[in-house]
Amino acid sequence: MKHILLMLFLFVCLCPMTAQTEYISNSRDLDADCIENLNGQYGLLLLSKHQKLMISVVNASKKVDIIYPTQVGENGFYEYRVILDKEDTHQAKVEVNRRGDVYKTEFVANLKPDFMIAYRIEEIASPIRMEQQTKGNDAYLDATAAEVEFTTNIKNLSVKCPDLLEAKITRKTNLNDKDVNIISVVFPIKKLLSAREKVEKAEKEYDELTQKINSNQATDADYDRHDLADKACQVAENELRMLTSIEIYSDNTNHLVLDISDMGPRSKKCYAVLPLVIEKEVFKTECSAYMTEGARLFDMRKYDDARVAYINAITSKDVVINMKPAIKESISLCDSCIRYEKLAAFSISKILKMQKEDNATQDAVAKYASAAIAFLDVVNNYNPNDFYTSRIEKLKNLLEDMPLKISFTTVEWRTITEGDAIPDVEIWAYYGMDGISSIALTSAKKFKKIMSKAPEQYKQEGLTDTQGRALIELDRTKLPLGFVFCPSTDEDIKITYISLNDLMRQAQGTYLEKQFRLKMYKRTNKYF
């Protein structure tokens, strides 16, 4: 009887959900793609109006860092950042769902090092999907053109091509079914081939100049040409990207994007664009009810109760099999929040005890306050809440006059284990407004040349000793954008830049002092 009453209560709580949009979709957001120094790691940027998304990379073999947003960005979206290890897969299978919701969207993202591939995660009423139906003998008979053909039963389906593609779009009704339309997109192939050739040419010149720089054979003129070649690569890649994306959508649907960059003369691709059928009965299942209750309790910071609800969801008789990874991720989040809340509470209780006993010292308060800040930051990242933010700010006020200490250790980067310590590495704080171009990192000579043009943007904060160690102190009110690690004696060590945000995310330690180990690539390393 109690179980029945519980389920009735959960179903009542669930009713408002059926009135909201029932499907979330994903689509590429090419305009939001951006270069970002990730120390060679892969990046994924998810933009959404929804703050409480659950994200899983189901084929990742190593730890995935997910940075949850605490507020809306300047673009009006919550920005979720997913960072994958440089040695992990670059074809990430990603699943996204709203916390407590059984519906999910999934996609495979082709990632690149030091680059954020952007996707838009949207809530829509009428989802559509695209299936490839190209056969081996499909071809367009004109050698100067190529064709993409869409077959659909969706009314008012729009197909949008870049103006530069000069595509001709025609529509006709299927002779065997008047409810099915065939949309043909025919475009001259010359511009696409020219754009692709431009990319290959720019990349070839850039690689040749990079090789000269790496082998210490470059002249000053080569360095300048290298700058121009890097810009030429970026321009060429952007022109190709803007030329080769076809967008497909209709009223109240998600936007699908088709990449045609691999097409050539006489190429023909065929796709079916169909409505995605949603099983609305899923909202009435026991699993869904428990997931909704788990999400509600999680938002209320009742993590123990939320964990019980998610366990009930994953063990329910009607659990959706492909939702298990998302439910397991929810249980893991509950475990993390429970753990770090307890650690934060312990640290704060120590401060209160010292204040009550009137034996608090500055060092002791700093020790426990910085630990509490670190623990609350973790929980606030998983479940952004004013409750945590206000407490973090109060704790930071206790430490506002204390410097930020960072202890660096530089070691050689090998594939499996760390190599020897690297001494004589100059640590330069960068105080510019924009990130440092990869061009500046091709060699120490190149970096010093660029630095000489804007010396006010750089300040040397340290030099590693024979054990590869250096300790620096920074003014918290004037923190740099990032750090450049420049070898001063070994030209085979590759110069490295890391942003302060990435450093703080990866570093160990407390709010007062961070420890960071940097693995630096050596060009003569036999392990590569």
Secondary structure, 3 states (H helix, E strand, C coil): CHHHHHHHHHHHHHHHHHHCCCEEEEEECHHHCEECCCCCCEEEEEEECCCCEEEEECCCCCCCEEECCCCCCCCCCEEEEEEECCCCCCEEEEEEEECCCCCEEEEEEECCECEEEEEEEEEECCCEEEEECCCCCCCCCCCCEEEEEEEECCCCCEEECCHHHCCEEEEEEECCEEEEEEEEEEEECHHHHHHHHHHHHHHHHHHHHHHHHHCCCCCHHHHHHHHHHHHHHHHHHHHHHHHCEEEEECCCCCCEEEECCCCCCCCEEEEEEEECCCCHHHHHCHHHHHHHHHHHHHHCCCHHHHHHHHHHHHCCCCCCHHHHHHHHHHHHHHHHHHHHHHHHHHHHHHHHHHHHHCCCCHHHHHHHHHHHHHHHHHHHHHCCCHHHHHHHHHHHHHCCCCCEEEEEEEEECCCCCCCCECCCEEEEEECCCCCCCHHHHCCHHHHHHHHHHCHHHEEEEEECCCCCEEEEEECCCCCCCEEEEEECCCCCECCEEEEHHHHHHHCEECCCEEEEEEEECECCCCCC
